[in-house]
């Protein structure tokens, strides 16, 4: 009887070890959950970036105001008859 109890206790310990520390066990599942959460967060940031880019493309396609504003900001362009003042800080 004692041998059967010892065998069953040993089997229980082996199964518990595999459950917690073995491949596909609880530790691996926790790591996968962390990886999935990080990936979801990164996906959300990329989705927001894509939404902003999509809105900018729609603005550029829909009218000249967005194109003009971008040309002024990025290329330093001005209209005919405008006076351009540049302030240089020390």
MDTraj code that builds the backbone (N, CA, C; nanometers):
import mdtraj as md
import numpy as np

residues = "UNK UNK UNK UNK UNK UNK UNK UNK UNK UNK UNK UNK UNK UNK UNK UNK UNK UNK UNK UNK UNK UNK UNK UNK UNK UNK UNK UNK UNK UNK UNK UNK UNK UNK UNK UNK UNK UNK UNK UNK UNK UNK UNK UNK UNK UNK UNK UNK UNK UNK UNK UNK UNK UNK UNK UNK UNK UNK UNK UNK UNK UNK UNK UNK UNK UNK UNK UNK UNK UNK UNK UNK UNK UNK UNK UNK UNK UNK UNK UNK UNK UNK UNK UNK UNK UNK UNK UNK UNK UNK".split()
xyz = np.array([
    [0.0817, -0.1196, 0.0000],
    [0.0000, 0.0000, 0.0000],
    [0.0860, 0.1259, 0.0000],
    [0.1950, 0.1203, 0.0799],
    [0.2829, 0.2373, 0.0858],
    [0.3518, 0.2608, -0.0483],
    [0.3828, 0.1548, -0.1180],
    [0.4475, 0.1680, -0.2486],
    [0.3521, 0.2348, -0.3474],
    [0.2256, 0.1989, -0.3440],
    [0.1256, 0.2581, -0.4335],
    [0.1092, 0.4067, -0.4036],
    [0.1067, 0.4445, -0.2764],
    [0.0941, 0.5851, -0.2379],
    [0.2177, 0.6621, -0.2828],
    [0.3366, 0.6029, -0.2658],
    [0.4602, 0.6691, -0.3077],
    [0.4630, 0.6862, -0.4588],
    [0.4184, 0.5852, -0.5330],
    [0.4148, 0.5943, -0.6798],
    [0.3158, 0.7017, -0.7228],
    [0.1999, 0.7036, -0.6607],
    [0.0995, 0.8044, -0.6950],
    [0.1475, 0.9456, -0.6585],
    [0.2117, 0.9618, -0.5457],
    [0.2662, 1.0924, -0.5068],
    [0.3748, 1.1360, -0.6051],
    [0.4605, 1.0430, -0.6444],
    [0.5641, 1.0744, -0.7432],
    [0.5044, 1.1130, -0.8764],
    [0.4025, 1.0414, -0.9187],
    [0.3337, 1.0725, -1.0434],
    [0.2682, 1.2107, -1.0361],
    [0.2087, 1.2405, -0.9222],
    [0.1476, 1.3717, -0.9022],
    [0.2519, 1.4827, -0.9120],
    [0.3679, 1.4617, -0.8511],
    [0.4744, 1.5617, -0.8580],
    [0.5232, 1.5816, -1.0014],
    [0.5389, 1.4746, -1.0759],
    [0.5833, 1.4847, -1.2148],
    [0.4801, 1.5606, -1.2978],
    [0.3527, 1.5294, -1.2777],
    [0.2468, 1.5973, -1.3529],
    [0.2384, 1.7461, -1.3159],
    [0.2531, 1.7764, -1.1880],
    [0.2508, 1.9162, -1.1451],
    [0.3697, 1.9935, -1.2032],
    [0.4858, 1.9289, -1.2051],
    [0.6034, 1.9935, -1.2614],
    [0.5801, 2.0254, -1.4094],
    [0.5270, 1.9302, -1.4820],
    [0.5010, 1.9538, -1.6243],
    [0.3941, 2.0602, -1.6441],
    [0.2954, 2.0631, -1.5562],
    [0.1897, 2.1635, -1.5671],
    [0.2453, 2.3037, -1.5493],
    [0.3322, 2.3236, -1.4530],
    [0.3816, 2.4577, -1.4221],
    [0.5063, 2.4964, -1.4999],
    [0.5989, 2.4035, -1.5193],
    [0.7293, 2.4395, -1.5754],
    [0.7600, 2.3739, -1.7092],
    [0.6840, 2.2783, -1.7513],
    [0.7122, 2.2066, -1.8758],
    [0.6736, 2.2869, -1.9985],
    [0.7061, 2.2357, -2.1166],
    [0.6683, 2.3048, -2.2409],
    [0.5167, 2.3095, -2.2551],
    [0.4678, 2.4270, -2.2866],
    [0.3232, 2.4444, -2.2981],
    [0.2541, 2.4561, -2.1644],
    [0.3314, 2.4743, -2.0591],
    [0.2749, 2.4838, -1.9250],
    [0.2273, 2.6245, -1.8924],
    [0.2013, 2.6464, -1.7654],
    [0.1464, 2.7741, -1.7185],
    [0.2435, 2.8893, -1.7428],
    [0.3726, 2.8655, -1.7261],
    [0.4707, 2.9726, -1.7461],
    [0.4737, 3.0164, -1.8930],
    [0.4699, 2.9208, -1.9844],
    [0.4665, 2.9534, -2.1272],
    [0.3373, 3.0265, -2.1643],
    [0.2270, 2.9835, -2.1062],
    [0.0991, 3.0496, -2.1330],
    [0.1026, 3.1940, -2.0845],
    [0.1616, 3.2185, -1.9695],
    [0.1715, 3.3552, -1.9168],
    [0.2580, 3.4408, -2.0092],
    [0.3715, 3.3852, -2.0566],
    [0.4580, 3.4588, -2.1491],
    [0.3850, 3.4917, -2.2789],
    [0.3080, 3.3976, -2.3290],
    [0.2325, 3.4224, -2.4518],
    [0.1272, 3.5313, -2.4315],
    [0.0636, 3.5311, -2.3160],
    [-0.0345, 3.6361, -2.2870],
    [0.0321, 3.7730, -2.2847],
    [0.1516, 3.7815, -2.2268],
    [0.2251, 3.9075, -2.2238],
    [0.2626, 3.9521, -2.3652],
    [0.3050, 3.8573, -2.4474],
    [0.3420, 3.8890, -2.5856],
    [0.2212, 3.9375, -2.6650],
    [0.1086, 3.8713, -2.6465],
    [-0.0138, 3.9110, -2.7167],
    [-0.0575, 4.0507, -2.6728],
    [-0.0489, 4.0805, -2.5444],
    [-0.0873, 4.2130, -2.4948],
    [0.0035, 4.3217, -2.5534],
    [0.1330, 4.2947, -2.5594],
    [0.2266, 4.3918, -2.6165],
    [0.1995, 4.4115, -2.7651],
    [0.1695, 4.3050, -2.8347],
    [0.1411, 4.3150, -2.9780],
    [0.0123, 4.3922, -3.0024],
    [-0.0878, 4.3706, -2.9191],
    [-0.2136, 4.4458, -2.9329],
    [-0.1912, 4.5950, -2.9109],
    [-0.1073, 4.6283, -2.8143],
    [-0.0770, 4.7683, -2.7890],
    [-0.0041, 4.8290, -2.9091],
    [0.0906, 4.7577, -2.9639],
    [0.1628, 4.8066, -3.0810],
    [0.0681, 4.8200, -3.2005],
    [-0.0218, 4.7245, -3.2172],
    [-0.1196, 4.7319, -3.3259],
    [-0.2080, 4.8556, -3.3119],
    [-0.2466, 4.8879, -3.1895],
    [-0.3313, 5.0056, -3.1672],
    [-0.2561, 5.1335, -3.2045],
    [-0.1290, 5.1422, -3.1680],
    [-0.0490, 5.2593, -3.2049],
    [-0.0357, 5.2707, -3.3568],
    [-0.0132, 5.1587, -3.4223],
    [-0.0031, 5.1603, -3.5677],
    [-0.1362, 5.1946, -3.6332],
    [-0.2449, 5.1492, -3.5742],
    [-0.3783, 5.1818, -3.6264],
    [-0.4037, 5.3321, -3.6169],
    [-0.3637, 5.3916, -3.5045],
    [-0.3802, 5.5362, -3.4893],
    [-0.2954, 5.6117, -3.5910],
    [-0.1746, 5.5654, -3.6127],
    [-0.0877, 5.6275, -3.7120],
    [-0.1479, 5.6151, -3.8519],
    [-0.2012, 5.4994, -3.8832],
    [-0.2655, 5.4802, -4.0136],
    [-0.3865, 5.5708, -4.0300],
    [-0.4644, 5.5876, -3.9254],
    [-0.5816, 5.6754, -3.9315],
    [-0.5391, 5.8196, -3.9579],
    [-0.4316, 5.8637, -3.8917],
    [-0.3826, 5.9998, -3.9125],
    [-0.3328, 6.0179, -4.0557],
    [-0.2605, 5.9191, -4.1067],
    [-0.2125, 5.9278, -4.2440],
    [-0.3281, 5.9263, -4.3445],
    [-0.4286, 5.8455, -4.3166],
    [-0.5450, 5.8402, -4.4051],
    [-0.6180, 5.9739, -4.4071],
    [-0.6306, 6.0365, -4.2909],
    [-0.6958, 6.1678, -4.2851],
    [-0.6137, 6.2710, -4.3612],
    [-0.4817, 6.2642, -4.3507],
    [-0.3962, 6.3586, -4.4225],
    [-0.4078, 6.3384, -4.5734],
    [-0.4138, 6.2139, -4.6173],
    [-0.4297, 6.1861, -4.7605],
    [-0.5626, 6.2402, -4.8103],
    [-0.6691, 6.2215, -4.7329],
    [-0.8003, 6.2751, -4.7728],
    [-0.7959, 6.4264, -4.7822],
    [-0.7281, 6.4921, -4.6867],
    [-0.7144, 6.6377, -4.6913],
    [-0.6401, 6.6816, -4.8168],
    [-0.5321, 6.6126, -4.8481],
    [-0.4519, 6.6502, -4.9642],
    [-0.5273, 6.6269, -5.0948],
    [-0.6122, 6.5262, -5.0979],
    [-0.6900, 6.4985, -5.2185],
    [-0.8088, 6.5926, -5.2331],
    [-0.8645, 6.6396, -5.1229],
    [-0.9905, 6.7127, -5.1288],
    [-0.9751, 6.8603, -5.1623],
    [-0.8659, 6.9239, -5.1237],
    [-0.8582, 7.0667, -5.1495],
    [-0.7161, 7.1179, -5.1526],
    [-0.7055, 7.2425, -5.1920],
    [-0.5743, 7.3036, -5.2050],
    [-0.5222, 7.3609, -5.0737],
    [-0.6086, 7.3796, -4.9755],
    [-0.5647, 7.4399, -4.8495],
    [-0.4594, 7.3530, -4.7810],
    [-0.4819, 7.2239, -4.7790],
    [-0.3870, 7.1337, -4.7135],
    [-0.2552, 7.1299, -4.7903],
    [-0.2626, 7.1325, -4.9237],
    [-0.1414, 7.1314, -5.0051],
    [-0.0635, 7.2605, -4.9827],
    [-0.1355, 7.3725, -4.9805],
    [-0.0697, 7.5019, -4.9590],
    [-0.0054, 7.5087, -4.8210],
    [-0.0757, 7.4631, -4.7211],
    [-0.0212, 7.4657, -4.5846],
    [0.1038, 7.3795, -4.5745],
    [0.1011, 7.2658, -4.6377],
    [0.2176, 7.1766, -4.6338],
    [0.3354, 7.2370, -4.7099],
    [0.3089, 7.3009, -4.8240],
    [0.4152, 7.3658, -4.9010],
    [0.4774, 7.4797, -4.8213],
    [0.3959, 7.5533, -4.7504],
    [0.4478, 7.6631, -4.6675],
    [0.5331, 7.6095, -4.5525],
    [0.4838, 7.5076, -4.4871],
    [0.5520, 7.4552, -4.3692],
    [0.6801, 7.3804, -4.4054],
    [0.6726, 7.2917, -4.5025],
    [0.7863, 7.2044, -4.5317],
    [0.8837, 7.2624, -4.6333],
    [0.8326, 7.3417, -4.7270],
    [0.9190, 7.3918, -4.8338],
    [0.9494, 7.5402, -4.8218],
    [0.8828, 7.6090, -4.7291],
    [0.9071, 7.7518, -4.7100],
    [0.8547, 7.8375, -4.8233],
    [0.7541, 7.7920, -4.8933],
    [0.7011, 7.8660, -5.0073],
    [0.6100, 7.9789, -4.9598],
    [0.6043, 8.0859, -5.0402],
    [0.5157, 8.1988, -5.0124],
    [0.4419, 8.2341, -5.1413],
    [0.3322, 8.3074, -5.1257],
    [0.2532, 8.3510, -5.2414],
    [0.3139, 8.4778, -5.3010],
    [0.2734, 8.5055, -5.4244],
    [0.3144, 8.6314, -5.4858],
    [0.2536, 8.7474, -5.4086],
    [0.3331, 8.8481, -5.3829],
    [0.2844, 8.9661, -5.3120],
    [0.2941, 8.9554, -5.1614],
    [0.3287, 8.8406, -5.1081],
    [0.3439, 8.8263, -4.9645],
    [0.4845, 8.8674, -4.9223],
    [0.4946, 8.9121, -4.7987],
    [0.6247, 8.9466, -4.7432],
    [0.6610, 8.8385, -4.6428],
    [0.7818, 8.7875, -4.6555],
    [0.8279, 8.6796, -4.5688],
    [0.9252, 8.7368, -4.4672],
    [0.8950, 8.7166, -4.3403],
    [0.9831, 8.7596, -4.2324],
    [1.0394, 8.6355, -4.1648],
    [1.1696, 8.6331, -4.1472],
    [1.2331, 8.5220, -4.0789],
    [1.3015, 8.5752, -3.9544],
    [1.2663, 8.5204, -3.8415],
    [1.3244, 8.5635, -3.7140],
    [1.4310, 8.4621, -3.6750],
    [1.5515, 8.5102, -3.6610],
    [1.6633, 8.4231, -3.6256],
    [1.6926, 8.4433, -3.4769],
    [1.6821, 8.3370, -3.4021],
    [1.7119, 8.3455, -3.2593],
    [1.8589, 8.3189, -3.2365],
    [1.9132, 8.3834, -3.1374],
    [2.0563, 8.3662, -3.1074],
    [2.0818, 8.2387, -3.0317],
])
top = md.Topology()
chain = top.add_chain()
for i, resn in enumerate(residues, 1):
    res = top.add_residue(resn, chain, resSeq=i)
    for name in ("N", "CA", "C"):
        top.add_atom(name, md.element.get_by_symbol(name[0]), res)
traj = md.Trajectory(xyz[None], top)
